[in-house]
Amino acid sequence: MVAMLGGRTRLHSGSFMLAGDRIEASMEPFYGSKMEWMEADGKVIVVGQPGSPYLIRLKNRANTEIEVVVSVDGLDVITSKAANFSNRGYVIPPKSSITIEGFRKNADSVRSFLFSRVDESQAMKKGGE
């Protein structure tokens, strides 16, 4: 996938930076260290095993609060609908972190993020690409 997008094939480990280095992000298995990733055409591609659950950690490095609209496979993690910058997101206070454990089902529960093959992804199940 990285080669198709024209990116580097070198694996990186640890966190990656987003939003002009204001957000430090990582994807992690429920137990273990940060997952490896590659960059292609301005996109971060995380390496995972199909069927493995993971979570997303975001740290606001700025001195002001930031609202982040997070998507996985093109789906908003709060609504499970197509991601869009006009959607509401998570507000992260200055110098604080949040952990997103899955797609929101309601105010109290989530459906865990799971790595899958592209043709089995949530986006494909909802008619996306």
Backbone atoms as SQL, in Angstrom:
CREATE TABLE atoms (id INTEGER PRIMARY KEY, chain TEXT, resi INTEGER, resn TEXT, atom TEXT, x REAL, y REAL, z REAL);
INSERT INTO atoms VALUES
  (1, 'A', 1, 'MET', 'N', 0.820, -1.184, 0.000),
  (2, 'A', 1, 'MET', 'CA', 0.000, 0.000, 0.000),
  (3, 'A', 1, 'MET', 'C', 0.870, 1.257, 0.000),
  (4, 'A', 2, 'VAL', 'N', 1.928, 1.253, 0.784),
  (5, 'A', 2, 'VAL', 'CA', 2.818, 2.411, 0.838),
  (6, 'A', 2, 'VAL', 'C', 3.442, 2.664, -0.524),
  (7, 'A', 3, 'ALA', 'N', 3.912, 1.609, -1.183),
  (8, 'A', 3, 'ALA', 'CA', 4.532, 1.759, -2.501),
  (9, 'A', 3, 'ALA', 'C', 3.530, 2.334, -3.509),
  (10, 'A', 4, 'MET', 'N', 2.269, 1.905, -3.421),
  (11, 'A', 4, 'MET', 'CA', 1.232, 2.421, -4.313),
  (12, 'A', 4, 'MET', 'C', 1.036, 3.923, -4.141),
  (13, 'A', 5, 'LEU', 'N', 1.137, 4.397, -2.903),
  (14, 'A', 5, 'LEU', 'CA', 0.937, 5.817, -2.622),
  (15, 'A', 5, 'LEU', 'C', 2.194, 6.646, -2.848),
  (16, 'A', 6, 'GLY', 'N', 3.299, 5.983, -3.120),
  (17, 'A', 6, 'GLY', 'CA', 4.532, 6.693, -3.402),
  (18, 'A', 6, 'GLY', 'C', 5.314, 7.090, -2.169),
  (19, 'A', 7, 'GLY', 'N', 5.222, 6.303, -1.126),
  (20, 'A', 7, 'GLY', 'CA', 5.910, 6.648, 0.115),
  (21, 'A', 7, 'GLY', 'C', 7.183, 5.873, 0.332),
  (22, 'A', 8, 'ARG', 'N', 7.797, 6.157, 1.448),
  (23, 'A', 8, 'ARG', 'CA', 9.001, 5.437, 1.846),
  (24, 'A', 8, 'ARG', 'C', 8.599, 4.090, 2.435),
  (25, 'A', 9, 'THR', 'N', 9.435, 3.101, 2.263),
  (26, 'A', 9, 'THR', 'CA', 9.114, 1.783, 2.803),
  (27, 'A', 9, 'THR', 'C', 9.835, 1.513, 4.116),
  (28, 'A', 10, 'ARG', 'N', 10.509, 2.508, 4.655),
  (29, 'A', 10, 'ARG', 'CA', 11.222, 2.329, 5.918),
  (30, 'A', 10, 'ARG', 'C', 10.231, 2.417, 7.079),
  (31, 'A', 11, 'LEU', 'N', 10.307, 1.425, 7.964),
  (32, 'A', 11, 'LEU', 'CA', 9.453, 1.418, 9.156),
  (33, 'A', 11, 'LEU', 'C', 9.979, 2.392, 10.196),
  (34, 'A', 12, 'HIS', 'N', 9.056, 3.069, 10.864),
  (35, 'A', 12, 'HIS', 'CA', 9.384, 3.930, 11.989),
  (36, 'A', 12, 'HIS', 'C', 8.752, 3.311, 13.224),
  (37, 'A', 13, 'SER', 'N', 9.299, 3.591, 14.381),
  (38, 'A', 13, 'SER', 'CA', 8.673, 3.109, 15.600),
  (39, 'A', 13, 'SER', 'C', 8.317, 4.298, 16.478),
  (40, 'A', 14, 'GLY', 'N', 7.387, 4.098, 17.377),
  (41, 'A', 14, 'GLY', 'CA', 7.005, 5.146, 18.307),
  (42, 'A', 14, 'GLY', 'C', 5.904, 6.034, 17.772),
  (43, 'A', 15, 'SER', 'N', 5.863, 7.249, 18.280),
  (44, 'A', 15, 'SER', 'CA', 4.817, 8.212, 17.942),
  (45, 'A', 15, 'SER', 'C', 5.102, 8.887, 16.607),
  (46, 'A', 16, 'PHE', 'N', 4.066, 9.489, 16.044),
  (47, 'A', 16, 'PHE', 'CA', 4.219, 10.318, 14.856),
  (48, 'A', 16, 'PHE', 'C', 3.492, 11.630, 15.106),
  (49, 'A', 17, 'MET', 'N', 3.904, 12.655, 14.384),
  (50, 'A', 17, 'MET', 'CA', 3.381, 13.993, 14.604),
  (51, 'A', 17, 'MET', 'C', 2.307, 14.328, 13.569),
  (52, 'A', 18, 'LEU', 'N', 1.289, 15.061, 14.022),
  (53, 'A', 18, 'LEU', 'CA', 0.189, 15.493, 13.165),
  (54, 'A', 18, 'LEU', 'C', -0.101, 16.973, 13.420),
  (55, 'A', 19, 'ALA', 'N', -0.895, 17.568, 12.562),
  (56, 'A', 19, 'ALA', 'CA', -1.368, 18.953, 12.735),
  (57, 'A', 19, 'ALA', 'C', -0.222, 19.918, 12.995),
  (58, 'A', 20, 'GLY', 'N', 0.767, 19.882, 12.125),
  (59, 'A', 20, 'GLY', 'CA', 1.888, 20.801, 12.277),
  (60, 'A', 20, 'GLY', 'C', 2.646, 20.603, 13.569),
  (61, 'A', 21, 'ASP', 'N', 2.797, 19.368, 13.970),
  (62, 'A', 21, 'ASP', 'CA', 3.520, 18.973, 15.192),
  (63, 'A', 21, 'ASP', 'C', 2.816, 19.385, 16.484),
  (64, 'A', 22, 'ARG', 'N', 1.543, 19.765, 16.395),
  (65, 'A', 22, 'ARG', 'CA', 0.810, 20.099, 17.616),
  (66, 'A', 22, 'ARG', 'C', 0.242, 18.861, 18.299),
  (67, 'A', 23, 'ILE', 'N', 0.050, 17.788, 17.529),
  (68, 'A', 23, 'ILE', 'CA', -0.490, 16.540, 18.079),
  (69, 'A', 23, 'ILE', 'C', 0.545, 15.434, 17.920),
  (70, 'A', 24, 'GLU', 'N', 0.837, 14.756, 19.024),
  (71, 'A', 24, 'GLU', 'CA', 1.684, 13.559, 19.005),
  (72, 'A', 24, 'GLU', 'C', 0.745, 12.368, 19.072),
  (73, 'A', 25, 'ALA', 'N', 0.837, 11.476, 18.094),
  (74, 'A', 25, 'ALA', 'CA', -0.103, 10.363, 17.987),
  (75, 'A', 25, 'ALA', 'C', 0.627, 9.031, 18.002),
  (76, 'A', 26, 'SER', 'N', -0.077, 8.019, 18.503),
  (77, 'A', 26, 'SER', 'CA', 0.432, 6.653, 18.395),
  (78, 'A', 26, 'SER', 'C', -0.753, 5.700, 18.375),
  (79, 'A', 27, 'MET', 'N', -0.511, 4.551, 17.795),
  (80, 'A', 27, 'MET', 'CA', -1.473, 3.463, 17.830),
  (81, 'A', 27, 'MET', 'C', -0.786, 2.328, 18.563),
  (82, 'A', 28, 'GLU', 'N', -1.533, 1.713, 19.474),
  (83, 'A', 28, 'GLU', 'CA', -0.932, 0.709, 20.341),
  (84, 'A', 28, 'GLU', 'C', -1.863, -0.484, 20.500),
  (85, 'A', 29, 'PRO', 'N', -1.277, -1.680, 20.607),
  (86, 'A', 29, 'PRO', 'CA', -2.118, -2.818, 20.968),
  (87, 'A', 29, 'PRO', 'C', -2.592, -2.592, 22.401),
  (88, 'A', 30, 'PHE', 'N', -3.610, -3.307, 22.838),
  (89, 'A', 30, 'PHE', 'CA', -4.101, -3.122, 24.207),
  (90, 'A', 30, 'PHE', 'C', -2.995, -3.383, 25.227),
  (91, 'A', 31, 'TYR', 'N', -2.094, -4.295, 24.895),
  (92, 'A', 31, 'TYR', 'CA', -0.966, -4.583, 25.784),
  (93, 'A', 31, 'TYR', 'C', 0.287, -4.582, 24.930),
  (94, 'A', 32, 'GLY', 'N', 1.197, -3.692, 25.210),
  (95, 'A', 32, 'GLY', 'CA', 2.434, -3.668, 24.442),
  (96, 'A', 32, 'GLY', 'C', 2.859, -2.260, 24.093),
  (97, 'A', 33, 'SER', 'N', 3.828, -2.202, 23.204),
  (98, 'A', 33, 'SER', 'CA', 4.420, -0.912, 22.855),
  (99, 'A', 33, 'SER', 'C', 3.775, -0.333, 21.597),
  (100, 'A', 34, 'LYS', 'N', 4.146, 0.891, 21.268),
  (101, 'A', 34, 'LYS', 'CA', 3.602, 1.585, 20.105),
  (102, 'A', 34, 'LYS', 'C', 3.895, 0.798, 18.828),
  (103, 'A', 35, 'MET', 'N', 2.949, 0.825, 17.914),
  (104, 'A', 35, 'MET', 'CA', 3.082, 0.075, 16.671),
  (105, 'A', 35, 'MET', 'C', 3.965, 0.807, 15.670),
  (106, 'A', 36, 'GLU', 'N', 4.573, 0.033, 14.781),
  (107, 'A', 36, 'GLU', 'CA', 5.408, 0.603, 13.732),
  (108, 'A', 36, 'GLU', 'C', 4.523, 1.233, 12.662),
  (109, 'A', 37, 'TRP', 'N', 5.094, 2.201, 11.937),
  (110, 'A', 37, 'TRP', 'CA', 4.349, 2.905, 10.911),
  (111, 'A', 37, 'TRP', 'C', 5.264, 3.342, 9.781),
  (112, 'A', 38, 'MET', 'N', 4.640, 3.679, 8.651),
  (113, 'A', 38, 'MET', 'CA', 5.329, 4.213, 7.476),
  (114, 'A', 38, 'MET', 'C', 4.553, 5.434, 7.008),
  (115, 'A', 39, 'GLU', 'N', 5.203, 6.261, 6.208),
  (116, 'A', 39, 'GLU', 'CA', 4.536, 7.435, 5.661),
  (117, 'A', 39, 'GLU', 'C', 4.467, 7.311, 4.153),
  (118, 'A', 40, 'ALA', 'N', 3.313, 7.667, 3.594),
  (119, 'A', 40, 'ALA', 'CA', 3.136, 7.634, 2.138),
  (120, 'A', 40, 'ALA', 'C', 2.225, 8.765, 1.723),
  (121, 'A', 41, 'ASP', 'N', 2.716, 9.625, 0.862),
  (122, 'A', 41, 'ASP', 'CA', 1.918, 10.711, 0.297),
  (123, 'A', 41, 'ASP', 'C', 1.219, 11.525, 1.397),
  (124, 'A', 42, 'GLY', 'N', 1.943, 11.805, 2.486),
  (125, 'A', 42, 'GLY', 'CA', 1.397, 12.599, 3.584),
  (126, 'A', 42, 'GLY', 'C', 0.486, 11.841, 4.521),
  (127, 'A', 43, 'LYS', 'N', 0.327, 10.535, 4.308),
  (128, 'A', 43, 'LYS', 'CA', -0.526, 9.713, 5.163),
  (129, 'A', 43, 'LYS', 'C', 0.341, 8.781, 5.990),
  (130, 'A', 44, 'VAL', 'N', -0.079, 8.530, 7.220),
  (131, 'A', 44, 'VAL', 'CA', 0.611, 7.578, 8.082),
  (132, 'A', 44, 'VAL', 'C', -0.103, 6.237, 7.957),
  (133, 'A', 45, 'ILE', 'N', 0.661, 5.203, 7.696),
  (134, 'A', 45, 'ILE', 'CA', 0.112, 3.850, 7.585),
  (135, 'A', 45, 'ILE', 'C', 0.736, 3.013, 8.690),
  (136, 'A', 46, 'VAL', 'N', -0.120, 2.517, 9.573),
  (137, 'A', 46, 'VAL', 'CA', 0.348, 1.742, 10.726),
  (138, 'A', 46, 'VAL', 'C', 0.304, 0.265, 10.367),
  (139, 'A', 47, 'VAL', 'N', 1.327, -0.453, 10.807),
  (140, 'A', 47, 'VAL', 'CA', 1.463, -1.876, 10.510),
  (141, 'A', 47, 'VAL', 'C', 0.803, -2.675, 11.631),
  (142, 'A', 48, 'GLY', 'N', -0.198, -3.484, 11.286),
  (143, 'A', 48, 'GLY', 'CA', -0.885, -4.301, 12.280),
  (144, 'A', 48, 'GLY', 'C', -1.248, -5.653, 11.707),
  (145, 'A', 49, 'GLN', 'N', -1.560, -6.583, 12.584),
  (146, 'A', 49, 'GLN', 'CA', -1.961, -7.927, 12.180),
  (147, 'A', 49, 'GLN', 'C', -3.480, -8.026, 12.150),
  (148, 'A', 50, 'PRO', 'N', -4.071, -8.570, 11.060),
  (149, 'A', 50, 'PRO', 'CA', -5.526, -8.720, 11.009),
  (150, 'A', 50, 'PRO', 'C', -6.065, -9.421, 12.255),
  (151, 'A', 51, 'GLY', 'N', -7.144, -8.854, 12.802),
  (152, 'A', 51, 'GLY', 'CA', -7.775, -9.409, 13.998),
  (153, 'A', 51, 'GLY', 'C', -7.238, -8.852, 15.302),
  (154, 'A', 52, 'SER', 'N', -6.157, -8.073, 15.233),
  (155, 'A', 52, 'SER', 'CA', -5.559, -7.519, 16.451),
  (156, 'A', 52, 'SER', 'C', -6.249, -6.220, 16.852),
  (157, 'A', 53, 'PRO', 'N', -6.673, -6.103, 18.127),
  (158, 'A', 53, 'PRO', 'CA', -7.271, -4.854, 18.593),
  (159, 'A', 53, 'PRO', 'C', -6.195, -3.807, 18.871),
  (160, 'A', 54, 'TYR', 'N', -6.573, -2.543, 18.796),
  (161, 'A', 54, 'TYR', 'CA', -5.631, -1.465, 19.083),
  (162, 'A', 54, 'TYR', 'C', -6.380, -0.257, 19.614),
  (163, 'A', 55, 'LEU', 'N', -5.648, 0.695, 20.131),
  (164, 'A', 55, 'LEU', 'CA', -6.206, 1.957, 20.579),
  (165, 'A', 55, 'LEU', 'C', -5.371, 3.093, 20.023),
  (166, 'A', 56, 'ILE', 'N', -5.928, 4.289, 20.074),
  (167, 'A', 56, 'ILE', 'CA', -5.253, 5.481, 19.563),
  (168, 'A', 56, 'ILE', 'C', -4.987, 6.423, 20.726),
  (169, 'A', 57, 'ARG', 'N', -3.740, 6.888, 20.850),
  (170, 'A', 57, 'ARG', 'CA', -3.386, 7.877, 21.872),
  (171, 'A', 57, 'ARG', 'C', -3.009, 9.176, 21.168),
  (172, 'A', 58, 'LEU', 'N', -3.558, 10.266, 21.672),
  (173, 'A', 58, 'LEU', 'CA', -3.277, 11.589, 21.125),
  (174, 'A', 58, 'LEU', 'C', -2.849, 12.518, 22.247),
  (175, 'A', 59, 'LYS', 'N', -1.748, 13.222, 22.034),
  (176, 'A', 59, 'LYS', 'CA', -1.259, 14.180, 23.021),
  (177, 'A', 59, 'LYS', 'C', -1.232, 15.560, 22.388),
  (178, 'A', 60, 'ASN', 'N', -1.897, 16.517, 23.043),
  (179, 'A', 60, 'ASN', 'CA', -1.886, 17.907, 22.607),
  (180, 'A', 60, 'ASN', 'C', -0.606, 18.541, 23.126),
  (181, 'A', 61, 'ARG', 'N', 0.303, 18.896, 22.243),
  (182, 'A', 61, 'ARG', 'CA', 1.568, 19.511, 22.644),
  (183, 'A', 61, 'ARG', 'C', 1.466, 21.032, 22.708),
  (184, 'A', 62, 'ALA', 'N', 0.329, 21.585, 22.298),
  (185, 'A', 62, 'ALA', 'CA', 0.141, 23.032, 22.244),
  (186, 'A', 62, 'ALA', 'C', -0.259, 23.607, 23.601),
  (187, 'A', 63, 'ASN', 'N', -0.215, 24.921, 23.702),
  (188, 'A', 63, 'ASN', 'CA', -0.603, 25.626, 24.923),
  (189, 'A', 63, 'ASN', 'C', -2.074, 26.021, 24.925),
  (190, 'A', 64, 'THR', 'N', -2.818, 25.603, 23.901),
  (191, 'A', 64, 'THR', 'CA', -4.252, 25.871, 23.808),
  (192, 'A', 64, 'THR', 'C', -4.977, 24.560, 23.536),
  (193, 'A', 65, 'GLU', 'N', -6.269, 24.526, 23.841),
  (194, 'A', 65, 'GLU', 'CA', -7.016, 23.302, 23.563),
  (195, 'A', 65, 'GLU', 'C', -7.164, 23.123, 22.056),
  (196, 'A', 66, 'ILE', 'N', -7.275, 21.867, 21.668),
  (197, 'A', 66, 'ILE', 'CA', -7.404, 21.512, 20.256),
  (198, 'A', 66, 'ILE', 'C', -8.556, 20.527, 20.120),
  (199, 'A', 67, 'GLU', 'N', -9.390, 20.731, 19.089),
  (200, 'A', 67, 'GLU', 'CA', -10.431, 19.762, 18.776),
  (201, 'A', 67, 'GLU', 'C', -9.918, 18.893, 17.637),
  (202, 'A', 68, 'VAL', 'N', -9.973, 17.576, 17.817),
  (203, 'A', 68, 'VAL', 'CA', -9.505, 16.652, 16.794),
  (204, 'A', 68, 'VAL', 'C', -10.668, 15.791, 16.298),
  (205, 'A', 69, 'VAL', 'N', -10.793, 15.718, 14.980),
  (206, 'A', 69, 'VAL', 'CA', -11.762, 14.833, 14.352),
  (207, 'A', 69, 'VAL', 'C', -10.963, 13.620, 13.898),
  (208, 'A', 70, 'VAL', 'N', -11.205, 12.486, 14.523),
  (209, 'A', 70, 'VAL', 'CA', -10.413, 11.282, 14.288),
  (210, 'A', 70, 'VAL', 'C', -11.198, 10.331, 13.398),
  (211, 'A', 71, 'SER', 'N', -10.511, 9.802, 12.383),
  (212, 'A', 71, 'SER', 'CA', -11.154, 8.813, 11.525),
  (213, 'A', 71, 'SER', 'C', -10.264, 7.583, 11.403),
  (214, 'A', 72, 'VAL', 'N', -10.910, 6.461, 11.231),
  (215, 'A', 72, 'VAL', 'CA', -10.242, 5.188, 10.972),
  (216, 'A', 72, 'VAL', 'C', -10.889, 4.618, 9.717),
  (217, 'A', 73, 'ASP', 'N', -10.083, 4.292, 8.737),
  (218, 'A', 73, 'ASP', 'CA', -10.591, 3.785, 7.455),
  (219, 'A', 73, 'ASP', 'C', -11.623, 4.726, 6.846),
  (220, 'A', 74, 'GLY', 'N', -11.458, 6.036, 7.056),
  (221, 'A', 74, 'GLY', 'CA', -12.366, 7.012, 6.478),
  (222, 'A', 74, 'GLY', 'C', -13.658, 7.216, 7.244),
  (223, 'A', 75, 'LEU', 'N', -13.808, 6.537, 8.390),
  (224, 'A', 75, 'LEU', 'CA', -15.018, 6.674, 9.196),
  (225, 'A', 75, 'LEU', 'C', -14.722, 7.442, 10.479),
  (226, 'A', 76, 'ASP', 'N', -15.586, 8.388, 10.805),
  (227, 'A', 76, 'ASP', 'CA', -15.470, 9.162, 12.037),
  (228, 'A', 76, 'ASP', 'C', -15.615, 8.209, 13.226),
  (229, 'A', 77, 'VAL', 'N', -14.709, 8.284, 14.183),
  (230, 'A', 77, 'VAL', 'CA', -14.740, 7.335, 15.305),
  (231, 'A', 77, 'VAL', 'C', -15.869, 7.634, 16.296),
  (232, 'A', 78, 'ILE', 'N', -16.459, 8.828, 16.211),
  (233, 'A', 78, 'ILE', 'CA', -17.575, 9.153, 17.108),
  (234, 'A', 78, 'ILE', 'C', -18.900, 8.701, 16.511),
  (235, 'A', 79, 'THR', 'N', -19.082, 8.915, 15.201),
  (236, 'A', 79, 'THR', 'CA', -20.376, 8.620, 14.565),
  (237, 'A', 79, 'THR', 'C', -20.382, 7.336, 13.737),
  (238, 'A', 80, 'SER', 'N', -19.211, 6.827, 13.374),
  (239, 'A', 80, 'SER', 'CA', -19.055, 5.678, 12.464),
  (240, 'A', 80, 'SER', 'C', -19.565, 5.985, 11.055),
  (241, 'A', 81, 'LYS', 'N', -19.768, 7.264, 10.757),
  (242, 'A', 81, 'LYS', 'CA', -20.168, 7.686, 9.409),
  (243, 'A', 81, 'LYS', 'C', -18.953, 8.271, 8.713),
  (244, 'A', 82, 'ALA', 'N', -19.094, 8.599, 7.443),
  (245, 'A', 82, 'ALA', 'CA', -17.975, 9.151, 6.674),
  (246, 'A', 82, 'ALA', 'C', -17.352, 10.333, 7.412),
  (247, 'A', 83, 'ALA', 'N', -16.036, 10.319, 7.492),
  (248, 'A', 83, 'ALA', 'CA', -15.319, 11.391, 8.180),
  (249, 'A', 83, 'ALA', 'C', -15.420, 12.685, 7.384),
  (250, 'A', 84, 'ASN', 'N', -15.470, 13.799, 8.118),
  (251, 'A', 84, 'ASN', 'CA', -15.579, 15.108, 7.494),
  (252, 'A', 84, 'ASN', 'C', -15.063, 16.130, 8.489),
  (253, 'A', 85, 'PHE', 'N', -14.307, 17.110, 8.006),
  (254, 'A', 85, 'PHE', 'CA', -13.758, 18.119, 8.910),
  (255, 'A', 85, 'PHE', 'C', -14.837, 18.939, 9.612),
  (256, 'A', 86, 'SER', 'N', -16.057, 18.947, 9.093),
  (257, 'A', 86, 'SER', 'CA', -17.125, 19.699, 9.745),
  (258, 'A', 86, 'SER', 'C', -17.741, 18.927, 10.921),
  (259, 'A', 87, 'ASN', 'N', -17.364, 17.646, 11.078),
  (260, 'A', 87, 'ASN', 'CA', -17.867, 16.861, 12.212),
  (261, 'A', 87, 'ASN', 'C', -17.299, 17.392, 13.516),
  (262, 'A', 88, 'ARG', 'N', -18.005, 17.133, 14.607),
  (263, 'A', 88, 'ARG', 'CA', -17.490, 17.459, 15.940),
  (264, 'A', 88, 'ARG', 'C', -16.443, 16.411, 16.294),
  (265, 'A', 89, 'GLY', 'N', -15.509, 16.788, 17.166),
  (266, 'A', 89, 'GLY', 'CA', -14.432, 15.879, 17.530),
  (267, 'A', 89, 'GLY', 'C', -14.195, 15.850, 19.025),
  (268, 'A', 90, 'TYR', 'N', -13.069, 15.313, 19.392),
  (269, 'A', 90, 'TYR', 'CA', -12.640, 15.279, 20.790),
  (270, 'A', 90, 'TYR', 'C', -11.868, 16.557, 21.085),
  (271, 'A', 91, 'VAL', 'N', -12.155, 17.197, 22.212),
  (272, 'A', 91, 'VAL', 'CA', -11.422, 18.389, 22.625),
  (273, 'A', 91, 'VAL', 'C', -10.354, 17.951, 23.618),
  (274, 'A', 92, 'ILE', 'N', -9.098, 18.276, 23.289),
  (275, 'A', 92, 'ILE', 'CA', -7.972, 17.893, 24.146),
  (276, 'A', 92, 'ILE', 'C', -7.430, 19.168, 24.797),
  (277, 'A', 93, 'PRO', 'N', -7.452, 19.239, 26.126),
  (278, 'A', 93, 'PRO', 'CA', -6.901, 20.416, 26.811),
  (279, 'A', 93, 'PRO', 'C', -5.404, 20.570, 26.521),
  (280, 'A', 94, 'PRO', 'N', -4.856, 21.769, 26.756),
  (281, 'A', 94, 'PRO', 'CA', -3.426, 21.991, 26.529),
  (282, 'A', 94, 'PRO', 'C', -2.568, 20.998, 27.300),
  (283, 'A', 95, 'LYS', 'N', -1.521, 20.513, 26.639),
  (284, 'A', 95, 'LYS', 'CA', -0.528, 19.626, 27.264),
  (285, 'A', 95, 'LYS', 'C', -1.154, 18.382, 27.885),
  (286, 'A', 96, 'SER', 'N', -2.273, 17.914, 27.323),
  (287, 'A', 96, 'SER', 'CA', -2.980, 16.737, 27.846),
  (288, 'A', 96, 'SER', 'C', -3.077, 15.661, 26.774),
  (289, 'A', 97, 'SER', 'N', -3.459, 14.463, 27.205),
  (290, 'A', 97, 'SER', 'CA', -3.586, 13.324, 26.300),
  (291, 'A', 97, 'SER', 'C', -4.962, 12.684, 26.425),
  (292, 'A', 98, 'ILE', 'N', -5.392, 12.037, 25.358),
  (293, 'A', 98, 'ILE', 'CA', -6.600, 11.217, 25.406),
  (294, 'A', 98, 'ILE', 'C', -6.279, 9.859, 24.788),
  (295, 'A', 99, 'THR', 'N', -7.053, 8.872, 25.174),
  (296, 'A', 99, 'THR', 'CA', -6.960, 7.536, 24.589),
  (297, 'A', 99, 'THR', 'C', -8.322, 7.200, 23.998),
  (298, 'A', 100, 'ILE', 'N', -8.331, 6.802, 22.740),
  (299, 'A', 100, 'ILE', 'CA', -9.566, 6.419, 22.060),
  (300, 'A', 100, 'ILE', 'C', -9.495, 4.913, 21.853),
  (301, 'A', 101, 'GLU', 'N', -10.418, 4.200, 22.471),
  (302, 'A', 101, 'GLU', 'CA', -10.350, 2.733, 22.481),
  (303, 'A', 101, 'GLU', 'C', -11.178, 2.072, 21.396),
  (304, 'A', 102, 'GLY', 'N', -11.986, 2.855, 20.653),
  (305, 'A', 102, 'GLY', 'CA', -12.778, 2.250, 19.592),
  (306, 'A', 102, 'GLY', 'C', -13.823, 3.207, 19.062),
  (307, 'A', 103, 'PHE', 'N', -14.634, 2.719, 18.123),
  (308, 'A', 103, 'PHE', 'CA', -15.736, 3.495, 17.573),
  (309, 'A', 103, 'PHE', 'C', -16.815, 3.647, 18.645),
  (310, 'A', 104, 'ARG', 'N', -17.321, 4.857, 18.841),
  (311, 'A', 104, 'ARG', 'CA', -18.369, 5.123, 19.841),
  (312, 'A', 104, 'ARG', 'C', -19.647, 4.400, 19.456),
  (313, 'A', 105, 'LYS', 'N', -20.201, 3.628, 20.388),
  (314, 'A', 105, 'LYS', 'CA', -21.525, 3.032, 20.211),
  (315, 'A', 105, 'LYS', 'C', -22.566, 3.942, 20.855),
  (316, 'A', 106, 'ASN', 'N', -22.212, 4.496, 22.017),
  (317, 'A', 106, 'ASN', 'CA', -23.046, 5.451, 22.747),
  (318, 'A', 106, 'ASN', 'C', -22.127, 6.173, 23.728),
  (319, 'A', 107, 'ALA', 'N', -22.679, 6.917, 24.648),
  (320, 'A', 107, 'ALA', 'CA', -21.855, 7.710, 25.574),
  (321, 'A', 107, 'ALA', 'C', -21.007, 6.846, 26.497),
  (322, 'A', 108, 'ASP', 'N', -21.418, 5.594, 26.693),
  (323, 'A', 108, 'ASP', 'CA', -20.742, 4.745, 27.673),
  (324, 'A', 108, 'ASP', 'C', -19.933, 3.583, 27.112),
  (325, 'A', 109, 'SER', 'N', -20.066, 3.286, 25.820),
  (326, 'A', 109, 'SER', 'CA', -19.360, 2.111, 25.307),
  (327, 'A', 109, 'SER', 'C', -18.835, 2.334, 23.891),
  (328, 'A', 110, 'VAL', 'N', -17.850, 1.510, 23.539),
  (329, 'A', 110, 'VAL', 'CA', -17.216, 1.579, 22.225),
  (330, 'A', 110, 'VAL', 'C', -17.121, 0.185, 21.612),
  (331, 'A', 111, 'ARG', 'N', -16.970, 0.151, 20.291),
  (332, 'A', 111, 'ARG', 'CA', -16.663, -1.088, 19.568),
  (333, 'A', 111, 'ARG', 'C', -15.174, -1.009, 19.255),
  (334, 'A', 112, 'SER', 'N', -14.410, -1.931, 19.777),
  (335, 'A', 112, 'SER', 'CA', -12.947, -1.897, 19.657),
  (336, 'A', 112, 'SER', 'C', -12.493, -1.754, 18.215),
  (337, 'A', 113, 'PHE', 'N', -11.393, -1.030, 18.043),
  (338, 'A', 113, 'PHE', 'CA', -10.731, -0.974, 16.746),
  (339, 'A', 113, 'PHE', 'C', -10.035, -2.311, 16.533),
  (340, 'A', 114, 'LEU', 'N', -10.184, -2.881, 15.344),
  (341, 'A', 114, 'LEU', 'CA', -9.510, -4.128, 14.987),
  (342, 'A', 114, 'LEU', 'C', -8.859, -3.960, 13.629),
  (343, 'A', 115, 'PHE', 'N', -7.625, -4.408, 13.518),
  (344, 'A', 115, 'PHE', 'CA', -6.998, -4.435, 12.198),
  (345, 'A', 115, 'PHE', 'C', -7.693, -5.498, 11.379),
  (346, 'A', 116, 'SER', 'N', -7.870, -5.191, 10.088),
  (347, 'A', 116, 'SER', 'CA', -8.468, -6.176, 9.187),
  (348, 'A', 116, 'SER', 'C', -7.865, -5.994, 7.806),
  (349, 'A', 117, 'ARG', 'N', -8.171, -6.917, 6.937),
  (350, 'A', 117, 'ARG', 'CA', -7.775, -6.763, 5.542),
  (351, 'A', 117, 'ARG', 'C', -8.613, -5.636, 4.964),
  (352, 'A', 118, 'VAL', 'N', -8.113, -4.936, 3.960),
  (353, 'A', 118, 'VAL', 'CA', -8.822, -3.796, 3.377),
  (354, 'A', 118, 'VAL', 'C', -10.226, -4.193, 2.949),
  (355, 'A', 119, 'ASP', 'N', -10.373, -5.347, 2.301),
  (356, 'A', 119, 'ASP', 'CA', -11.694, -5.751, 1.814),
  (357, 'A', 119, 'ASP', 'C', -12.643, -6.160, 2.932),
  (358, 'A', 120, 'GLU', 'N', -12.155, -6.247, 4.178),
  (359, 'A', 120, 'GLU', 'CA', -12.996, -6.586, 5.332),
  (360, 'A', 120, 'GLU', 'C', -13.138, -5.419, 6.305),
  (361, 'A', 121, 'SER', 'N', -12.652, -4.243, 5.921),
  (362, 'A', 121, 'SER', 'CA', -12.654, -3.087, 6.820),
  (363, 'A', 121, 'SER', 'C', -14.062, -2.537, 7.033),
  (364, 'A', 122, 'GLN', 'N', -14.233, -1.756, 8.100),
  (365, 'A', 122, 'GLN', 'CA', -15.531, -1.116, 8.382),
  (366, 'A', 122, 'GLN', 'C', -15.933, -0.188, 7.243),
  (367, 'A', 123, 'ALA', 'N', -14.964, 0.515, 6.669),
  (368, 'A', 123, 'ALA', 'CA', -15.288, 1.419, 5.568),
  (369, 'A', 123, 'ALA', 'C', -15.862, 0.648, 4.386),
  (370, 'A', 124, 'MET', 'N', -15.289, -0.490, 4.052),
  (371, 'A', 124, 'MET', 'CA', -15.795, -1.294, 2.936),
  (372, 'A', 124, 'MET', 'C', -17.186, -1.842, 3.262),
  (373, 'A', 125, 'LYS', 'N', -17.401, -2.244, 4.518),
  (374, 'A', 125, 'LYS', 'CA', -18.712, -2.751, 4.911),
  (375, 'A', 125, 'LYS', 'C', -19.776, -1.680, 4.795),
  (376, 'A', 126, 'LYS', 'N', -19.367, -0.406, 4.934),
  (377, 'A', 126, 'LYS', 'CA', -20.317, 0.708, 4.844),
  (378, 'A', 126, 'LYS', 'C', -20.346, 1.297, 3.442),
  (379, 'A', 127, 'GLY', 'N', -19.697, 0.636, 2.484),
  (380, 'A', 127, 'GLY', 'CA', -19.755, 1.079, 1.094),
  (381, 'A', 127, 'GLY', 'C', -18.661, 2.039, 0.686),
  (382, 'A', 128, 'GLY', 'N', -17.631, 2.173, 1.504),
  (383, 'A', 128, 'GLY', 'CA', -16.536, 3.101, 1.170),
  (384, 'A', 128, 'GLY', 'C', -15.476, 2.417, 0.361),
  (385, 'A', 129, 'GLU', 'N', -14.339, 3.092, 0.285),
  (386, 'A', 129, 'GLU', 'CA', -13.189, 2.531, -0.458),
  (387, 'A', 129, 'GLU', 'C', -12.108, 2.154, 0.498);
